[in-house]
Every structure is written in C-alpha cells, then in structure tokens.
Amino acid sequence: MGTGNVIKNTEEFYDQRYSKGYMEEWPLEQKQRVFKLIRELNLPETGKVLDFGCGNGEFTSVLKQALPGGDVTGVDISSVAIENARKRYPECSFSLISELSSQNKEFDFLFTHHVLEHVSDIDSTWLEINKVLKDKAHVLHILPCGNTGSFEYMLCMLKRDGIEKNFCNRFYFEDKSHLRRLTSAQMNELASKYSFKSEFAYFSNHFYGAIDWISSARPETIWQIFNPQKSADMFSSLKLIGFLILFMFIKVMRFPANTIDYKIKSLKSYQYYFFLLIFLLIYPLSKLINIYLKYKTRIEWKNNRNEINGSEMYIYYKKIGSIQKGGF
C-alpha cells in the first residue's frame, strides 16, 4: 500500500502550493457536513484535539466550533500553510508536524481531511498518528475512496488505465499530488495493523455529490475528466463526449449563481451590480439548478451514507493498543 509516485522535497512542494493560494476555501456544505458529524460523535466537551495535516486551518476552525471546550491544535508539514492558518484562525493553535514530538502531547481525538492520499509514506503516518494519541482515543479520517460503484469509478471504467495501477489505484483525473486511492477495506487493513478498530464508515459522492463538485470545477478540470482520448472503446468515447457536453452546459448554467452567491464577498460593489445586471435573466434558473443539486447531494448523504459505493469515505476509528518501539 505504498506509492508508485514520489514527491521530492515535500515541504518545499507544499510551501510553493500554499504560497499560491492552495486549498484556501472548501465548500460551505462540506464544512457544515463535517461540523454536524463531529457533533454526532458525542465526544467529551473538553480534551485535546489534533487536526493532522491542517493546511490553511479551514477544518481546524470547524473542529473548534464543533468542540468549543476542546484544546484544538492544527499541524502541517508546510510552514507557509501554518502561517496562513495562524493569521486566519487565531483562536486555534498551529505548529509544524515536526514539532509534535518535542511538545510531548497526547490527544483524545485526531482528525484528517483529505490528507492520507497525499502523504509519501502511509505506514509511517499511521505509526506517527498512533504515537500521539492517548489510549482509547478516536480518529476520524476523510479521504477519497476507491470502492467500486460510484459515478467517478464508472468514469474510470470508460478509460484505458482509468485506474492507475502504477500509482496505487489513483483515478486518472486526480491531482498528481494524490499518491494513492484506498478502498475502505484497505483502510481498515491499515487501521488494524496499527491498532485501530473501525467504529463506523460513511460514504459520500455516490452520484449527485460527484455531479455537484464536477460541475462546479474549472472548465479545464471538466475537460480533463471527460476528455475522450484514451477511451476504452468507441462506445465509451461517445459516452464521454456526451458527458462533456452535458457537464459544460451545467457549468455554464450554474456560473451566474456561483459567481454572485459564492464570490459576493470578494466582489467590489460595481462588479456585483455588473454581474447582477448581466445575469439577471438567467440567475433565477441558475439558482434553481444550484438549489436542486445541493438538495439532492444532502439527501444522498442522509439516505445513502452507509452504502460503500461512494467516492469519498468518512471512517471513524478507536485506538485499541499501542505500537511497540521497533515494531509495526
């Protein structure tokens, strides 16, 4: 379960990314989902909480809101990300992952959000996580899922080598900083190896969640996903062309609402009124499409999150033992 892909000078790689605005914003719906899920866990009101791989601190802040009595710390390998997080969320504590061992802290709850697919050495990461947790502590991992049956998995089947075996089953359209795509079974195998027991597993982006994020992506990302080159066969090529036309249409139709609703804070007043004037006729329909997709995504999460054929997984573990020095 290692990786066939290697990022050299990992700290420098992510410093450069974060200095250019990497992962500055996550959709509000995603943060609300995580907030509600954390609240459902019935964790103690007080305790030490670690956001492992916190980036700019977006979800460290969500953890603090969900666990206001907790001592919440975010750590990352990127010094640029940590500086960004400190400026954005002064109510939380942030430090480099390399400083964890010197702090001599043990945590009651550890959280990762789209981290494990990026780490160079998955085994050493699980080992590090085990070391910083108290006995019977809990962990929530959120990351891409390689289980069969999702819309994204179906797209991979339309491509030759759509699932990149040489890169630990990464889906062909993923960011190249993704070093693996694990199934839920592989996650549980790793967890068991490092003395964690699964308490529950939830899944998202079965169908509507995938349509939502893909149609909100940049046009070049949509092209990359539905590019008919390297199709498995002629029928697959035609399907990808059809999807490309459909998703570009949905993208265009959602653009007015996404621009006005989600970027309003960053628009100057004259820009806002300009966009409002230009999009006035199409905005109501655009807004309805957004509302419909968000609604269907929420219903999908509510009704189908126990079904394993999602392309994103939320797995909750309990620590049941410690790793002895020199062993795995």
N, C-alpha and C positions, 0 to 999 in steps of 0.2 A: 504493500500500500504506500510505497514511497512515491516518487515523482520522476517522470521521464523528462521533465523540464526544470531548468535551474535558472534562477535569477542571481546574477553575480552582484556582489556589493548591495545586499538587500536594503540596508539602511539608506544608502545613497539613492537607490532606485525610488524608494517611497518618499524620501525627502524631496526629490525633484517633483514627484507627482503632487504631493500636498502643497508645494510652493506654487503650483499652477491651478489650485482650486479643486483638487481631487476629493470626491465624496463630501462636498460641502453641504449638500442638502439631501435628505431622504424624504420620500412622500409622507405627507401628514398621516395618511391612512396606515402606513406601515408602523409609524411611531405609536399611533393610537392602539393598534393591534398588540404591539409589544407591551405597552403600558397595561392594558386590560389583562393580558396573560400573566404578567408579573403579579398583578393584584390577585389573580385567581390562585396563585401558588400558596397563599396563606403563609408566607414567610414571617419570621419574627419581626416585630416593629423595629427592633434595634439589632445591630450586628454589622459585621464588616462585609462589604460588597465590592467585588472586583469586576470591572469591565475590561476584559483581556483583549487587547487589540482595539482600543477605543477610537483610534483615528482622531477626528476633529472634536470628539466628545458629544456627538449628536445623541447617542443612546445612553451615554453616561448621565446626561441630563434627564432622559426618560426614566432611568433607574432611580435617580434622586427624587423625581416626582412621585414615582410609584412606591418608593420606600423612604419617605421623608425623615424617618428617625434613624436611618442607616448611615453608617460611615462609608461613603461611596468613593471609590478610587478608580481612576482610569489609567491604563498603561498601554504604551505602544512602543514599537521599535524606532519610530520616526520622531526626531526632535522637533521638526517643523510642525507635525501634527500636534504634539504635546503643547507647543507654544500657542498654536491656534486654539486648542481646547481651553487652555488657561485663560485666554482673553475672552472667550465666548461664555464660559461657564465657571465663573469664579467661586460659585457655591460648592463645586466639587474639587477633589484633589487629583492631580495628574502627575505622572512621572514616567520615566523610561522603563521598559521591561527589564533592562539590565540592572536597574536599581532595586528590583524586588527583593533579591536575596539579602542585600545589606539592610533592608528595612525590617527583616525578621518578623513579618506579619503573617498571620494565618487567617483565612477568610471563611465566612459562613456560606457565602453564595458567590458563584462565579458565572459570568455571562459573556458569551461571544456572539457577535452578529456579523456574519459573512467574513469570518477570519480563517477558519481551518482550511478553506480551499486555497489560501494564499501562502501558508507557512511552508518554508523549504523542507523542514523535517517534521513530519506529522508525529512520529514516535517521541521525539524529544519534547515536542509541545505538550503531548498528553502527560509525559513524565513531569514536566515543569508545573502543569496545572495540578497534578496530584500533590506535589510538594508544598504548594502554597495554601492548601485547603485544610481546614480542621476535619477531624473525624466526623463522619455523618453529614458533612456539608453537601450542598446541592449545586448542580451545574445545569445551565440552560444553553444549548448550542443551537444557533440558527444558521443554516447554510444551504447551498444548492444541493438538490437531491437527484441521484442518478437512477431512481426506481423507474421501471417501465410504466407506460400507460398515459403519461401526461401529454399535453399538446406539444410541448417542446421536445419530448422524446420522439413523438410521431414525426416531427420535422427532421430529426436526425436520421430517421429511417428512410427519408426521401433522398438522402445524400450518400454518395460513396464515402466511406470513412467518416460518416456524420458523428459517430462517437469515436474520439481519437484515442485508440488503444495505447499508442506510444506516450500519451500524456495523461495516463491514469483515468481514462474514460471521460475526459473533458468533452463537452458538447462543442461542435465545430464553430459556433458563433460566439463563444465566450471570450472575454478579455484574456489576453495572453498572460496576465499575472495570475490567473487561476491555474493552479498546478495539479488539480485533481477534481473529480466529481464522485463523491462516495455515495453508495446506496445506504439505506437505513440499516441493512444487515451488516454492512462493513463498518458502519459507525458503532453498532452495538458490539461487534467483534473487538474493535479497538478499545471500547469502554471496558469490556470485561477483562481485557489484557492488563489494563491499568487500574483495576479495582474500582470500577464504577458499575452500577446496576441501573438499567433503564426503568424509570417510573412511568413515563408515557411518551408517545411520539405523535405529533400533529403534522399535517402536511397542507401546503397551500399551492396556488397556481396550477390547479388541475387543468382548467380551461380558461375561464373568464379572467382569472388573475393574470394569466400569460397574455391574453389579448389586451388587457389593460396596460401592462408595462411595455409590451412591444409597440403598441400604437402610440404610446407616449414618448418613445425613444426618438433619437435623431434620425433623419432620413437615411443617412449613411449606415446606421445600425440596422434599420429595416431592410435596406438593400443587401447588407451582409447576410442577414438571416434568410432572406428569400431569393438570393441570387441563384438562378437555375444552373449555373455552372457546376460541374461535378455531381449532377443528379444521378440517382441510382439507375434510372431508365427514362424513356420518353414520357411515360405517364407521370412519373414523379416530377419531371421538368415542367410539364403543363400545370400540375398542381401548385408548384412553387410560383410560377408566373401568375396564376390566379390569386394566390395568397398575396403576392407582392402588390398587385393592382388593388386588391381589397384593403390591405393594411395602409397603403399610401393614401387611399381615399379616406379611411377612418382618421388617419393622422391629420389630413387637411381639414376634415370636418371638426376635429377636436381642437385644432390650433387656436381659433378665436377665444374659446372658453379658457383654455390652458394659459394663454397669454394674459388675459385680463384677470382671471381668478388667482393664478399661482405666481404671477410676476408683478402684481399690482404694487407691492411694497418697493420694488426696485425701479418702478417707472416714475419718471418725473410727470408733473401734472399735465403738461402739454402732450406728452407721449400717451398718457392714459386716455385723454379725450380724443386724440387722433385714432388710437386703436378702437376706441368705443364707436367712433363715427364710422370708420371703415367697416367694422364687423357688426354693425348694428342689425342688419338684416339677417345675418347668418348666426348671430350669437345665441338666440333662443334655441335653435336646433342644436347648435354645438353644445350648449349647456345641457340639454336633454340627453344627448349621447353620453356625455361625461357622467351625469347622474345615473343613467342606466347601467353603465359599465361598473361604476363604483358600487352600486347596489348589488349587482349580480356577483361581484367579487366578494362582498361581505357575506352574502347568502351562501356562496360556495364555501367560504371559510367556516361559517356556522354549521352547515349541514354535512360537509364532506371532509372536515379536517382529520377525521380518523381513518380516512381511506388513503392507502400508501402511494397511490399513483399521482402524487404531486411533484412538482419540480423544485420545491423548497421544503425543507424539513425543520421542525422545531422539536428537539429531543431533550428531555429532562432526565438528569441522572442524579443518583445518590452515591456518595463515596462510601464504599464498604470496607476499605482497607488501605494500607499504605504500601508504597513500593520500597523495598529494602535497598540500601546502598549497594551499587554494583550489580543489581539485578533488574529484570523487567517483568 
